[in-house]
């Protein structure tokens, strides 16, 4: 199954449910595609990551579970979990190209990173002891702190950039909210 087909499962329902779909979709290492030569493949990888963070922030799904908590939900069986450190490292490494090519998804990802940590009142390192503290520091210094005042983009702009078909008339391009 191609990355595009796998991402299609993740974004199912986003047009109507936004980030409250609770859908995780089939496992794939989407972080490995954040710098792919094919812009459409990069778009799909970033859509998947944006949806994973969005559903985590909304509380409807948890694509990222700390390794030490997986024993309580069967996370060491055949069902695989996404590793936050892979996504964090890929995002920090490729942030400039992501911001240039997909500014709305970049803004959502940054906004989610800031607000998930703030609202949980635990640092990522406290929640995920397996994280490399160097990458958490780099995420904060290179991405989050310079963008501390970032505004959450509109879903309409996310739909336009990602190509997801919206459900509500007000979310279609050209419609006034």
ChimeraX commands (.cxc) that place a marker at each C-alpha (Angstrom):
marker #1 position 0.00,0.00,0.00 radius 0.5
marker #1 position 1.42,3.41,-0.97 radius 0.5
marker #1 position 1.90,6.24,1.48 radius 0.5
marker #1 position -0.92,8.12,-0.24 radius 0.5
marker #1 position -3.31,5.20,0.32 radius 0.5
marker #1 position -2.26,4.88,3.96 radius 0.5
marker #1 position -2.73,8.61,4.58 radius 0.5
marker #1 position -6.18,8.45,2.99 radius 0.5
marker #1 position -7.22,6.20,5.91 radius 0.5
marker #1 position -5.89,8.70,8.45 radius 0.5
marker #1 position -7.67,11.70,6.93 radius 0.5
marker #1 position -11.00,9.90,6.56 radius 0.5
marker #1 position -13.58,12.04,8.27 radius 0.5
marker #1 position -11.32,15.09,8.69 radius 0.5
marker #1 position -13.56,17.10,6.37 radius 0.5
marker #1 position -16.41,16.84,8.87 radius 0.5
marker #1 position -14.66,15.92,12.14 radius 0.5
marker #1 position -11.56,18.09,11.80 radius 0.5
marker #1 position -9.08,16.73,14.35 radius 0.5
marker #1 position -11.71,14.89,16.40 radius 0.5
marker #1 position -11.90,11.80,14.20 radius 0.5
marker #1 position -10.05,9.41,16.50 radius 0.5
marker #1 position -8.64,7.61,13.44 radius 0.5
marker #1 position -5.04,6.40,13.57 radius 0.5
marker #1 position -4.91,4.54,10.26 radius 0.5
marker #1 position -2.38,1.96,9.16 radius 0.5
marker #1 position 1.08,2.23,10.63 radius 0.5
marker #1 position 3.86,3.65,8.47 radius 0.5
marker #1 position 7.03,5.62,9.18 radius 0.5
marker #1 position 5.67,8.88,7.73 radius 0.5
marker #1 position 8.61,10.74,9.25 radius 0.5
marker #1 position 10.87,9.11,6.66 radius 0.5
marker #1 position 9.01,10.92,3.88 radius 0.5
marker #1 position 9.22,14.48,5.22 radius 0.5
marker #1 position 12.12,15.19,2.86 radius 0.5
marker #1 position 11.04,13.05,-0.11 radius 0.5
marker #1 position 11.84,14.42,-3.57 radius 0.5
marker #1 position 8.17,14.07,-4.55 radius 0.5
marker #1 position 6.21,17.03,-3.16 radius 0.5
marker #1 position 2.97,15.00,-3.09 radius 0.5
marker #1 position 4.63,12.32,-0.95 radius 0.5
marker #1 position 5.92,15.03,1.42 radius 0.5
marker #1 position 2.43,16.56,1.56 radius 0.5
marker #1 position 0.94,13.20,2.52 radius 0.5
marker #1 position 3.58,12.56,5.19 radius 0.5
marker #1 position 2.92,15.98,6.71 radius 0.5
marker #1 position -0.86,15.50,6.52 radius 0.5
marker #1 position -0.44,12.27,8.49 radius 0.5
marker #1 position 1.78,13.95,11.10 radius 0.5
marker #1 position -0.54,16.96,11.38 radius 0.5
marker #1 position -3.53,14.64,11.88 radius 0.5
marker #1 position -1.65,12.56,14.48 radius 0.5
marker #1 position -0.79,15.66,16.51 radius 0.5
marker #1 position -4.27,17.13,15.98 radius 0.5
marker #1 position -6.09,14.04,17.20 radius 0.5
marker #1 position -3.67,13.84,20.14 radius 0.5
marker #1 position -4.35,17.48,21.03 radius 0.5
marker #1 position -8.13,17.00,20.78 radius 0.5
marker #1 position -7.93,13.86,22.91 radius 0.5
marker #1 position -9.68,11.72,20.30 radius 0.5
marker #1 position -6.70,9.49,19.52 radius 0.5
marker #1 position -3.17,8.92,20.72 radius 0.5
marker #1 position -0.78,7.98,17.94 radius 0.5
marker #1 position 2.16,8.56,20.27 radius 0.5
marker #1 position 2.30,6.59,23.51 radius 0.5
marker #1 position 5.36,6.55,25.77 radius 0.5
marker #1 position 7.15,3.21,25.64 radius 0.5
marker #1 position 6.75,2.60,29.37 radius 0.5
marker #1 position 2.93,2.86,29.11 radius 0.5
marker #1 position 2.49,0.52,26.15 radius 0.5
marker #1 position 2.40,-2.57,28.33 radius 0.5
marker #1 position -1.00,-1.38,29.59 radius 0.5
marker #1 position -2.58,-1.10,26.13 radius 0.5
marker #1 position -0.98,-4.00,24.30 radius 0.5
marker #1 position 1.37,-1.67,22.45 radius 0.5
marker #1 position 4.14,-4.26,22.25 radius 0.5
marker #1 position 2.07,-6.70,20.17 radius 0.5
marker #1 position 1.57,-6.66,16.42 radius 0.5
marker #1 position -0.05,-3.23,16.51 radius 0.5
marker #1 position 2.77,-0.71,16.18 radius 0.5
marker #1 position 2.97,2.77,17.67 radius 0.5
marker #1 position 4.57,5.80,16.12 radius 0.5
marker #1 position 7.75,6.91,17.86 radius 0.5
marker #1 position 7.56,10.60,18.75 radius 0.5
marker #1 position 11.35,10.97,18.64 radius 0.5
marker #1 position 11.43,9.98,14.95 radius 0.5
marker #1 position 8.87,12.64,14.04 radius 0.5
marker #1 position 10.44,15.28,16.25 radius 0.5
marker #1 position 13.87,14.71,14.69 radius 0.5
marker #1 position 12.51,14.73,11.12 radius 0.5
marker #1 position 10.48,17.88,11.74 radius 0.5
marker #1 position 13.38,19.81,13.27 radius 0.5
marker #1 position 15.76,18.61,10.56 radius 0.5
marker #1 position 13.48,19.60,7.67 radius 0.5
marker #1 position 11.62,22.51,9.25 radius 0.5
marker #1 position 12.75,25.17,6.77 radius 0.5
marker #1 position 11.63,23.21,3.71 radius 0.5
marker #1 position 8.38,22.25,5.46 radius 0.5
marker #1 position 7.67,25.88,6.36 radius 0.5
marker #1 position 8.45,27.00,2.80 radius 0.5
marker #1 position 6.43,24.31,1.00 radius 0.5
marker #1 position 3.57,23.73,3.46 radius 0.5
marker #1 position 3.21,26.80,5.69 radius 0.5
marker #1 position -0.23,25.89,7.04 radius 0.5
marker #1 position 0.72,22.37,8.11 radius 0.5
marker #1 position 3.96,23.77,9.53 radius 0.5
marker #1 position 1.96,26.27,11.61 radius 0.5
marker #1 position -0.44,23.58,12.82 radius 0.5
marker #1 position 2.42,21.25,13.79 radius 0.5
marker #1 position 4.23,24.02,15.70 radius 0.5
marker #1 position 0.99,25.14,17.36 radius 0.5
marker #1 position 0.19,21.56,18.40 radius 0.5
marker #1 position 3.71,20.96,19.74 radius 0.5
marker #1 position 3.44,24.10,21.88 radius 0.5
marker #1 position -0.09,23.49,23.16 radius 0.5
marker #1 position 0.12,19.74,23.79 radius 0.5
marker #1 position 3.05,20.29,26.14 radius 0.5
marker #1 position 1.54,23.39,27.78 radius 0.5
marker #1 position -1.85,21.77,28.38 radius 0.5
marker #1 position -0.39,18.52,29.71 radius 0.5
marker #1 position 1.81,20.47,32.17 radius 0.5
marker #1 position 4.55,17.89,31.62 radius 0.5
marker #1 position 7.49,18.33,29.33 radius 0.5
marker #1 position 7.88,15.91,26.46 radius 0.5
marker #1 position 10.92,14.50,28.25 radius 0.5
marker #1 position 8.86,13.80,31.37 radius 0.5
marker #1 position 6.07,12.17,29.38 radius 0.5
marker #1 position 8.37,10.26,27.04 radius 0.5
marker #1 position 11.54,9.29,28.96 radius 0.5
marker #1 position 12.88,7.57,25.84 radius 0.5
marker #1 position 13.19,10.91,24.00 radius 0.5
marker #1 position 16.63,12.26,23.26 radius 0.5
marker #1 position 16.78,15.49,25.28 radius 0.5
marker #1 position 19.03,17.06,22.64 radius 0.5
marker #1 position 16.21,16.87,20.06 radius 0.5
marker #1 position 13.68,18.24,22.55 radius 0.5
marker #1 position 16.02,21.17,23.22 radius 0.5
marker #1 position 16.54,21.74,19.50 radius 0.5
marker #1 position 12.77,21.61,18.90 radius 0.5
marker #1 position 12.23,24.28,21.54 radius 0.5
marker #1 position 15.17,26.53,20.58 radius 0.5
marker #1 position 14.98,26.28,16.80 radius 0.5
marker #1 position 11.23,25.95,16.25 radius 0.5
marker #1 position 8.93,26.56,19.21 radius 0.5
marker #1 position 10.53,29.59,20.89 radius 0.5
marker #1 position 10.91,31.59,17.65 radius 0.5
marker #1 position 7.25,30.77,16.88 radius 0.5
marker #1 position 5.86,31.18,20.40 radius 0.5
marker #1 position 3.18,33.62,19.25 radius 0.5
marker #1 position 2.05,31.49,16.30 radius 0.5
marker #1 position -1.68,31.52,15.65 radius 0.5
marker #1 position -3.62,28.33,15.03 radius 0.5
marker #1 position -4.46,28.30,11.31 radius 0.5
marker #1 position -8.00,27.83,10.08 radius 0.5
marker #1 position -9.26,24.43,9.02 radius 0.5
marker #1 position -10.21,25.99,5.69 radius 0.5
marker #1 position -6.55,26.82,5.02 radius 0.5
marker #1 position -5.56,23.28,6.08 radius 0.5
marker #1 position -8.07,21.79,3.65 radius 0.5
marker #1 position -6.79,23.97,0.82 radius 0.5
marker #1 position -3.13,23.15,1.43 radius 0.5
marker #1 position -3.67,19.44,2.05 radius 0.5
marker #1 position -6.27,18.87,-0.63 radius 0.5
marker #1 position -8.73,17.32,1.83 radius 0.5
marker #1 position -12.30,17.82,0.67 radius 0.5
marker #1 position -14.26,19.70,3.32 radius 0.5
marker #1 position -17.80,18.84,4.37 radius 0.5
marker #1 position -19.11,22.19,5.54 radius 0.5
marker #1 position -19.87,24.82,2.89 radius 0.5
marker #1 position -18.01,27.46,4.92 radius 0.5
marker #1 position -14.82,25.37,4.66 radius 0.5
marker #1 position -14.76,25.36,0.85 radius 0.5
marker #1 position -12.33,27.74,-0.89 radius 0.5
marker #1 position -13.98,31.02,-1.81 radius 0.5
marker #1 position -16.71,30.72,0.83 radius 0.5
marker #1 position -16.84,33.27,3.61 radius 0.5
marker #1 position -16.84,31.91,7.17 radius 0.5
marker link #1:1,2 radius 0.2
marker link #1:2,3 radius 0.2
marker link #1:3,4 radius 0.2
marker link #1:4,5 radius 0.2
marker link #1:5,6 radius 0.2
marker link #1:6,7 radius 0.2
marker link #1:7,8 radius 0.2
marker link #1:8,9 radius 0.2
marker link #1:9,10 radius 0.2
marker link #1:10,11 radius 0.2
marker link #1:11,12 radius 0.2
marker link #1:12,13 radius 0.2
marker link #1:13,14 radius 0.2
marker link #1:14,15 radius 0.2
marker link #1:15,16 radius 0.2
marker link #1:16,17 radius 0.2
marker link #1:17,18 radius 0.2
marker link #1:18,19 radius 0.2
marker link #1:19,20 radius 0.2
marker link #1:20,21 radius 0.2
marker link #1:21,22 radius 0.2
marker link #1:22,23 radius 0.2
marker link #1:23,24 radius 0.2
marker link #1:24,25 radius 0.2
marker link #1:25,26 radius 0.2
marker link #1:26,27 radius 0.2
marker link #1:27,28 radius 0.2
marker link #1:28,29 radius 0.2
marker link #1:29,30 radius 0.2
marker link #1:30,31 radius 0.2
marker link #1:31,32 radius 0.2
marker link #1:32,33 radius 0.2
marker link #1:33,34 radius 0.2
marker link #1:34,35 radius 0.2
marker link #1:35,36 radius 0.2
marker link #1:36,37 radius 0.2
marker link #1:37,38 radius 0.2
marker link #1:38,39 radius 0.2
marker link #1:39,40 radius 0.2
marker link #1:40,41 radius 0.2
marker link #1:41,42 radius 0.2
marker link #1:42,43 radius 0.2
marker link #1:43,44 radius 0.2
marker link #1:44,45 radius 0.2
marker link #1:45,46 radius 0.2
marker link #1:46,47 radius 0.2
marker link #1:47,48 radius 0.2
marker link #1:48,49 radius 0.2
marker link #1:49,50 radius 0.2
marker link #1:50,51 radius 0.2
marker link #1:51,52 radius 0.2
marker link #1:52,53 radius 0.2
marker link #1:53,54 radius 0.2
marker link #1:54,55 radius 0.2
marker link #1:55,56 radius 0.2
marker link #1:56,57 radius 0.2
marker link #1:57,58 radius 0.2
marker link #1:58,59 radius 0.2
marker link #1:59,60 radius 0.2
marker link #1:60,61 radius 0.2
marker link #1:61,62 radius 0.2
marker link #1:62,63 radius 0.2
marker link #1:63,64 radius 0.2
marker link #1:64,65 radius 0.2
marker link #1:65,66 radius 0.2
marker link #1:66,67 radius 0.2
marker link #1:67,68 radius 0.2
marker link #1:68,69 radius 0.2
marker link #1:69,70 radius 0.2
marker link #1:70,71 radius 0.2
marker link #1:71,72 radius 0.2
marker link #1:72,73 radius 0.2
marker link #1:73,74 radius 0.2
marker link #1:74,75 radius 0.2
marker link #1:75,76 radius 0.2
marker link #1:76,77 radius 0.2
marker link #1:77,78 radius 0.2
marker link #1:78,79 radius 0.2
marker link #1:79,80 radius 0.2
marker link #1:80,81 radius 0.2
marker link #1:81,82 radius 0.2
marker link #1:82,83 radius 0.2
marker link #1:83,84 radius 0.2
marker link #1:84,85 radius 0.2
marker link #1:85,86 radius 0.2
marker link #1:86,87 radius 0.2
marker link #1:87,88 radius 0.2
marker link #1:88,89 radius 0.2
marker link #1:89,90 radius 0.2
marker link #1:90,91 radius 0.2
marker link #1:91,92 radius 0.2
marker link #1:92,93 radius 0.2
marker link #1:93,94 radius 0.2
marker link #1:94,95 radius 0.2
marker link #1:95,96 radius 0.2
marker link #1:96,97 radius 0.2
marker link #1:97,98 radius 0.2
marker link #1:98,99 radius 0.2
marker link #1:99,100 radius 0.2
marker link #1:100,101 radius 0.2
marker link #1:101,102 radius 0.2
marker link #1:102,103 radius 0.2
marker link #1:103,104 radius 0.2
marker link #1:104,105 radius 0.2
marker link #1:105,106 radius 0.2
marker link #1:106,107 radius 0.2
marker link #1:107,108 radius 0.2
marker link #1:108,109 radius 0.2
marker link #1:109,110 radius 0.2
marker link #1:110,111 radius 0.2
marker link #1:111,112 radius 0.2
marker link #1:112,113 radius 0.2
marker link #1:113,114 radius 0.2
marker link #1:114,115 radius 0.2
marker link #1:115,116 radius 0.2
marker link #1:116,117 radius 0.2
marker link #1:117,118 radius 0.2
marker link #1:118,119 radius 0.2
marker link #1:119,120 radius 0.2
marker link #1:120,121 radius 0.2
marker link #1:121,122 radius 0.2
marker link #1:122,123 radius 0.2
marker link #1:123,124 radius 0.2
marker link #1:124,125 radius 0.2
marker link #1:125,126 radius 0.2
marker link #1:126,127 radius 0.2
marker link #1:127,128 radius 0.2
marker link #1:128,129 radius 0.2
marker link #1:129,130 radius 0.2
marker link #1:130,131 radius 0.2
marker link #1:131,132 radius 0.2
marker link #1:132,133 radius 0.2
marker link #1:133,134 radius 0.2
marker link #1:134,135 radius 0.2
marker link #1:135,136 radius 0.2
marker link #1:136,137 radius 0.2
marker link #1:137,138 radius 0.2
marker link #1:138,139 radius 0.2
marker link #1:139,140 radius 0.2
marker link #1:140,141 radius 0.2
marker link #1:141,142 radius 0.2
marker link #1:142,143 radius 0.2
marker link #1:143,144 radius 0.2
marker link #1:144,145 radius 0.2
marker link #1:145,146 radius 0.2
marker link #1:146,147 radius 0.2
marker link #1:147,148 radius 0.2
marker link #1:148,149 radius 0.2
marker link #1:149,150 radius 0.2
marker link #1:150,151 radius 0.2
marker link #1:151,152 radius 0.2
marker link #1:152,153 radius 0.2
marker link #1:153,154 radius 0.2
marker link #1:154,155 radius 0.2
marker link #1:155,156 radius 0.2
marker link #1:156,157 radius 0.2
marker link #1:157,158 radius 0.2
marker link #1:158,159 radius 0.2
marker link #1:159,160 radius 0.2
marker link #1:160,161 radius 0.2
marker link #1:161,162 radius 0.2
marker link #1:162,163 radius 0.2
marker link #1:163,164 radius 0.2
marker link #1:164,165 radius 0.2
marker link #1:165,166 radius 0.2
marker link #1:166,167 radius 0.2
marker link #1:167,168 radius 0.2
marker link #1:168,169 radius 0.2
marker link #1:169,170 radius 0.2
marker link #1:170,171 radius 0.2
marker link #1:171,172 radius 0.2
marker link #1:172,173 radius 0.2
marker link #1:173,174 radius 0.2
marker link #1:174,175 radius 0.2
marker link #1:175,176 radius 0.2
marker link #1:176,177 radius 0.2
view
